[in-house]
Amino acid sequence: MPRVLVTPPLLWTEEWPYRAILESAGCEIVHPAAIEPIFQTEGIIEALQGIDAIIAGVEPFTEEIFARTKLKVVARVGVGYDAVDVPAATKHGVIVTITPGTNEHSVAEQAISLMVGVYRGFPYRDQSVRNGTWNRALLPRLAGKKLGLIGLGRIGQAVVPRAKGLGLEILAYDPFVKQSFVDQFEIQLRSLEELLAESDIVSLHLPATAETHHLIRAETLRMMKPGSVLINTARGALVKEDDLAAAVASGHLMGAGLDVFEQEPLPLDHPFMKLDRVLLSPHTGGLDQQSLTDMSNLSAQCVADLAQGVWPEPCVVNPEVKVHWEK
């Protein structure tokens, strides 16, 4: 019987339907004794002893972890896999899967919520009522502003109709754009430099890679329109956080809305904590009741398929493992 470790704590209760998918494939479900140790190399190696597959959150998977365990499958609950050393996984014959098409609506709603929150002055307007200062300082109107999307994949595309409904003009930068979608929604394509210079709001929707690491830094922040806003619901590594904090503190940016950070949880002494115009969220963009159900079901289905000799083609990150793969 394949043993499957499930690490996201939200999935540890009995009611989630993914459990039936694994159990029907003859899998045994295991939970770690505690969540904190699995974010350390020795802790996750210990937790993976005797484990065949993992339904994984954002814990890191390194060469050492693959070398010192008999893991066969890393099934990520979500679409990002920057925490997984994919070349190392491939070297050790470990299949890495993700859950495409399961959480783009949730992330898009989060991005829109952060935009609206920054432009309408939340949470500090809420706080001003609670503390009796009754701050009614005027802010710009959101409708009519230019929204620049860096990345126009599933999540970026899900943002577009929502943003259009708010009266935003859409610009986008994506080297691999789907032209039919661009035409349908009258999106204006720009170079990265043009988008940064023209947009009132810049929203990030791209993966964390060596090429995109600190894409938003002092140099690119200076290119952004004075008084503009940055939204990041993608990955913390895209932004050099000290540079962003400085740009907001100086007044060059009106504000920012952030759901992801380089270090999570965000340290309490982080510069963002002192900035009212930076709206913060604890990496929940891709999480709502429906998305977590869909993500956990699909990740479990990937594990169940592999346990039964079926290759889950649309979800596999490293398909080159297939030639060496055995049930």
Backbone torsions as a table, in degrees:
resi	resn	phi	psi	omega
1	MET	NA	120.7	177.4
2	PRO	-62.9	136.4	178.5
3	ARG	-102.2	128.3	-173.8
4	VAL	-120.0	118.7	176.6
5	LEU	-87.0	128.9	178.7
6	VAL	-112.9	113.9	-172.9
7	THR	-97.7	-31.4	-178.9
8	PRO	-61.8	118.6	-174.5
9	PRO	-58.8	-30.3	179.5
10	LEU	-62.3	-18.3	-177.0
11	LEU	-98.5	8.9	-175.1
12	TRP	-82.2	-14.4	-179.0
13	THR	-81.2	166.7	-168.7
14	GLU	-77.6	-21.2	-167.3
15	GLU	-80.4	-8.9	-174.6
16	TRP	-72.1	131.6	-174.9
17	PRO	-69.4	-16.8	178.8
18	TYR	-58.8	-27.8	-177.5
19	ARG	-60.5	-41.4	-179.4
20	ALA	-64.7	-33.5	178.8
21	ILE	-63.9	-46.3	179.5
22	LEU	-67.7	-45.1	-177.1
23	GLU	-64.8	-34.9	179.4
24	SER	-69.3	-20.1	176.6
25	ALA	-93.4	8.4	177.5
26	GLY	80.4	21.8	-178.5
27	CYS	-92.8	146.1	173.1
28	GLU	-98.3	128.8	-178.1
29	ILE	-93.5	130.5	-178.9
30	VAL	-126.9	142.0	173.8
31	HIS	-115.4	148.2	176.3
32	PRO	-68.3	155.2	179.9
33	ALA	-65.2	-32.9	178.7
34	ALA	-153.2	155.9	-175.4
35	ILE	-82.5	-35.7	-172.9
36	GLU	-59.9	-45.3	-176.1
37	PRO	-61.8	-25.9	-174.9
38	ILE	-74.3	-6.4	174.4
39	PHE	-90.6	0.8	175.5
40	GLN	-113.2	148.3	-174.3
41	THR	-55.9	-52.1	-176.5
42	GLU	-65.2	-35.4	-178.9
43	GLY	-66.0	-43.0	-178.5
44	ILE	-76.2	-32.0	176.0
45	ILE	-61.9	-42.5	177.9
46	GLU	-63.4	-43.4	-178.8
47	ALA	-66.0	-25.5	-176.3
48	LEU	-90.3	-0.1	177.8
49	GLN	-63.9	126.1	-178.9
50	GLY	77.1	12.0	-177.6
51	ILE	-104.8	136.7	179.8
52	ASP	-95.3	-34.7	-176.1
53	ALA	-146.3	157.0	178.9
54	ILE	-132.6	131.5	166.4
55	ILE	-87.7	105.6	-162.7
56	ALA	-106.6	147.9	170.0
57	GLY	-92.9	-126.2	-176.5
58	VAL	-107.2	14.1	178.2
59	GLU	-65.6	148.9	-175.4
60	PRO	-79.6	143.9	176.0
61	PHE	-124.4	114.2	-173.1
62	THR	-112.5	172.2	174.9
63	GLU	-52.9	-45.6	-178.3
64	GLU	-61.3	-41.1	-179.4
65	ILE	-63.5	-44.7	178.9
66	PHE	-65.6	-36.6	-178.1
67	ALA	-70.2	-29.6	-173.2
68	ARG	-104.9	11.4	175.7
69	THR	-132.1	173.5	176.0
70	LYS	-110.6	30.4	-179.4
71	LEU	-61.8	138.7	178.9
72	LYS	-112.7	-27.7	-175.3
73	VAL	-140.7	131.8	166.3
74	VAL	-112.1	109.1	-179.6
75	ALA	-105.3	102.3	-176.6
76	ARG	-77.0	131.1	172.9
77	VAL	-83.4	90.8	-175.6
78	GLY	138.2	-176.4	-176.3
79	VAL	-106.9	-15.5	178.8
80	GLY	-85.4	143.7	178.2
81	TYR	-139.3	28.2	-179.9
82	ASP	-68.9	-17.1	177.1
83	ALA	-79.8	-7.2	-178.0
84	VAL	-105.1	127.0	172.1
85	ASP	-76.6	90.3	-173.2
86	VAL	-64.1	-42.8	176.1
87	PRO	-58.0	-39.2	177.7
88	ALA	-66.8	-41.3	177.0
89	ALA	-59.9	-44.7	180.0
90	THR	-62.7	-43.8	178.6
91	LYS	-56.5	-38.4	-177.6
92	HIS	-94.3	8.7	176.6
93	GLY	73.5	23.2	-179.3
94	VAL	-92.6	128.5	179.6
95	ILE	-84.4	131.3	177.9
96	VAL	-112.3	125.6	179.1
97	THR	-124.3	155.6	175.3
98	ILE	-129.3	-178.0	-174.7
99	THR	-124.2	71.0	-178.0
100	PRO	-64.1	145.7	175.1
101	GLY	79.3	17.3	-175.6
102	THR	-112.8	-20.9	-172.8
103	ASN	-134.6	9.8	-175.6
104	GLU	-64.9	-32.1	-179.9
105	HIS	-70.5	-37.7	177.8
106	SER	-64.5	-45.4	179.7
107	VAL	-65.1	-40.4	178.8
108	ALA	-61.7	-42.0	177.6
109	GLU	-63.1	-37.8	178.3
110	GLN	-65.2	-42.9	179.3
111	ALA	-61.2	-45.5	178.6
112	ILE	-63.7	-41.4	179.4
113	SER	-59.9	-42.2	179.8
114	LEU	-67.1	-41.1	176.5
115	MET	-58.4	-51.1	-178.2
116	VAL	-63.5	-41.2	-179.4
117	GLY	-60.1	-45.3	179.5
118	VAL	-65.2	-45.5	-177.2
119	TYR	-70.2	-26.1	178.8
120	ARG	-99.6	4.7	171.2
121	GLY	79.2	30.2	176.3
122	PHE	-102.2	143.0	12.7
123	PRO	-93.3	0.5	-170.1
124	TYR	-70.6	-22.9	172.9
125	ARG	-68.9	-39.8	174.2
126	ASP	-59.7	-45.2	-178.5
127	GLN	-66.2	-32.9	-179.2
128	SER	-67.1	-32.5	175.9
129	VAL	-69.8	-42.9	-177.2
130	ARG	-67.3	-33.2	-178.2
131	ASN	-98.4	3.4	173.3
132	GLY	83.2	7.4	179.5
133	THR	-82.4	-22.9	173.3
134	TRP	51.9	58.7	-176.4
135	ASN	-77.3	115.6	-179.6
136	ARG	-116.1	29.5	179.0
137	ALA	-58.2	139.4	-176.2
138	LEU	-78.0	144.2	177.5
139	LEU	-125.4	161.3	179.3
140	PRO	-65.6	155.7	174.1
141	ARG	-80.0	139.7	179.6
142	LEU	-75.5	-44.4	-178.3
143	ALA	-56.7	136.4	179.5
144	GLY	91.2	-8.0	179.7
145	LYS	-78.5	162.5	177.8
146	LYS	-97.2	121.8	176.7
147	LEU	-100.6	120.5	177.6
148	GLY	-102.5	116.9	179.8
149	LEU	-97.2	118.9	173.1
150	ILE	-96.0	100.4	-173.0
151	GLY	108.1	122.3	-178.0
152	LEU	-129.0	46.0	172.8
153	GLY	-83.4	-152.8	-175.9
154	ARG	-56.8	-45.4	-175.8
155	ILE	-72.5	-46.0	176.8
156	GLY	-56.6	-42.2	179.0
157	GLN	-65.0	-36.1	179.8
158	ALA	-68.0	-26.0	177.6
159	VAL	-70.2	-34.8	-168.2
160	VAL	-56.6	-56.3	-177.5
161	PRO	-63.9	-32.1	177.2
162	ARG	-65.7	-43.4	179.3
163	ALA	-67.3	-38.7	176.8
164	LYS	-59.8	-38.3	179.2
165	GLY	-64.3	-23.1	177.4
166	LEU	-90.0	1.4	178.4
167	GLY	83.4	24.2	179.7
168	LEU	-90.7	146.3	172.9
169	GLU	-90.6	132.5	-170.8
170	ILE	-105.2	123.7	168.9
171	LEU	-112.1	155.7	179.3
172	ALA	-150.5	147.9	170.8
173	TYR	-125.0	120.6	176.8
174	ASP	-163.8	117.1	-178.9
175	PRO	-64.9	-17.8	-174.8
176	PHE	-120.4	46.9	-172.2
177	VAL	-72.1	149.6	174.9
178	LYS	-90.5	105.7	-170.3
179	GLN	-62.6	-35.9	-178.9
180	SER	-62.8	-36.2	177.8
181	PHE	-69.0	-43.2	178.0
182	VAL	-57.6	-44.9	-179.7
183	ASP	-66.6	-42.0	-177.2
184	GLN	-59.2	-41.7	-174.8
185	PHE	-104.9	11.3	176.3
186	GLU	53.0	48.5	179.2
187	ILE	-83.9	137.9	179.7
188	GLN	-96.4	115.3	-179.6
189	LEU	-80.4	140.5	-178.6
190	ARG	-138.8	159.6	166.1
191	SER	-70.4	165.0	179.5
192	LEU	-58.8	-44.9	-177.9
193	GLU	-63.7	-42.3	179.1
194	GLU	-64.6	-42.1	-179.2
195	LEU	-62.5	-44.9	-179.9
196	LEU	-61.4	-39.2	-176.3
197	ALA	-73.4	-30.8	-172.9
198	GLU	-95.8	-23.8	-169.1
199	SER	-81.3	139.8	170.4
200	ASP	-81.6	-28.1	177.2
201	ILE	-133.1	131.4	174.7
202	VAL	-114.3	123.4	-178.3
203	SER	-120.3	128.9	-173.7
204	LEU	-93.5	129.6	-179.9
205	HIS	-144.3	63.2	-179.2
206	LEU	-146.8	160.0	-176.1
207	PRO	-76.9	162.7	174.3
208	ALA	-87.7	115.3	177.8
209	THR	-134.7	176.5	176.1
210	ALA	-60.6	-34.0	-178.3
211	GLU	-75.1	-30.6	-176.6
212	THR	-98.5	-2.1	-179.3
213	HIS	-58.4	126.2	-178.9
214	HIS	52.4	39.6	172.9
215	LEU	-55.2	-40.1	176.5
216	ILE	-96.2	109.3	-177.3
217	ARG	-146.7	-174.9	-175.4
218	ALA	-52.7	-44.4	-177.6
219	GLU	-61.1	-48.1	-178.2
220	THR	-77.8	-29.3	175.6
221	LEU	-63.8	-35.9	177.3
222	ARG	-64.7	-26.7	177.9
223	MET	-73.9	-21.6	-176.5
224	MET	-70.7	149.3	-178.3
225	LYS	-60.7	133.1	175.1
226	PRO	-55.9	133.3	-178.7
227	GLY	84.1	7.7	-178.4
228	SER	-84.9	177.7	-173.9
229	VAL	-130.7	140.1	174.6
230	LEU	-108.1	134.2	175.4
231	ILE	-120.4	130.5	177.3
232	ASN	-132.2	107.8	173.3
233	THR	-116.5	16.6	-174.4
234	ALA	-98.7	-84.5	-180.0
235	ARG	-143.9	140.7	-178.2
236	GLY	-61.4	-31.8	-176.4
237	ALA	-66.9	-11.1	178.9
238	LEU	-71.9	-19.1	-171.1
239	VAL	-121.7	131.6	169.7
240	LYS	-82.8	104.4	-163.8
241	GLU	-67.2	-38.8	178.4
242	ASP	-61.5	-37.9	178.6
243	ASP	-66.7	-40.5	178.5
244	LEU	-65.6	-44.2	179.0
245	ALA	-58.6	-41.8	179.9
246	ALA	-65.1	-38.5	-179.3
247	ALA	-67.1	-35.6	177.0
248	VAL	-74.2	-45.0	-178.6
249	ALA	-60.5	-34.9	-178.7
250	SER	-76.4	-15.7	-176.5
251	GLY	91.4	-2.5	177.7
252	HIS	-61.8	-42.0	171.6
253	LEU	-100.9	143.0	175.1
254	MET	-67.7	-35.2	-178.6
255	GLY	176.4	-171.8	179.5
256	ALA	-153.0	152.4	173.1
257	GLY	-125.7	119.8	-169.5
258	LEU	-129.0	128.5	176.6
259	ASP	-109.8	-10.2	-175.0
260	VAL	-136.0	151.5	-173.5
261	PHE	-144.8	160.1	179.3
262	GLU	-67.3	-36.2	175.2
263	GLN	-119.8	124.8	-179.8
264	GLU	-127.2	131.5	-1.9
265	PRO	-63.2	155.3	179.7
266	LEU	-68.3	128.2	179.7
267	PRO	-59.4	144.5	-176.3
268	LEU	-68.6	-17.6	178.1
269	ASP	-98.1	14.1	-179.0
270	HIS	-67.0	144.4	179.3
271	PRO	-55.7	-30.2	179.3
272	PHE	-59.6	-29.5	-175.7
273	MET	-64.3	-19.8	-176.9
274	LYS	-97.0	1.4	-173.6
275	LEU	-110.8	109.2	-179.8
276	ASP	-60.8	-30.2	-173.4
277	ARG	-89.6	11.0	170.5
278	VAL	-109.0	114.0	-178.4
279	LEU	-92.5	126.0	-171.0
280	LEU	-116.3	145.4	177.1
281	SER	-142.4	144.4	-171.3
282	PRO	-84.1	58.4	176.4
283	HIS	51.1	56.7	179.1
284	THR	-117.7	10.2	-175.5
285	GLY	-54.9	-41.3	-177.4
286	GLY	-89.3	6.2	-172.6
287	LEU	-112.5	115.5	160.4
288	ASP	-141.9	177.6	-174.1
289	GLN	-59.0	-42.5	-177.9
290	GLN	-71.7	-43.3	-176.8
291	SER	-65.6	-39.7	179.9
292	LEU	-67.5	-36.5	174.3
293	THR	-60.9	-48.2	-177.3
294	ASP	-66.3	-43.2	-179.1
295	MET	-65.3	-45.6	-178.5
296	SER	-67.9	-37.0	177.2
297	ASN	-62.9	-44.6	-177.2
298	LEU	-70.3	-39.5	177.2
299	SER	-64.0	-40.4	176.9
300	ALA	-65.3	-38.4	179.1
301	GLN	-63.9	-36.7	176.5
302	CYS	-60.2	-46.2	179.3
303	VAL	-64.6	-44.3	-179.4
304	ALA	-63.0	-42.6	178.4
305	ASP	-59.8	-47.8	-178.2
306	LEU	-64.4	-36.1	177.5
307	ALA	-65.2	-24.5	-178.3
308	GLN	-104.8	11.2	175.7
309	GLY	84.1	16.7	-179.9
310	VAL	-106.3	133.5	-178.1
311	TRP	-91.5	116.7	-176.9
312	PRO	-83.1	70.4	-168.8
313	GLU	-46.6	-50.2	-173.7
314	PRO	-66.6	-15.7	-173.3
315	CYS	-103.9	-9.9	-172.5
316	VAL	-83.0	127.6	-179.9
317	VAL	-81.4	-37.0	-176.0
318	ASN	-118.8	73.7	-174.6
319	PRO	-63.1	-17.9	179.2
320	GLU	-63.7	-17.3	177.4
321	VAL	-68.2	-21.8	-173.0
322	LYS	-57.5	-36.4	-175.5
323	VAL	-66.8	-22.5	179.5
324	HIS	-107.2	1.6	-171.6
325	TRP	-80.0	139.0	173.3
326	GLU	-129.1	146.1	179.2
327	LYS	-58.0	NA	NA
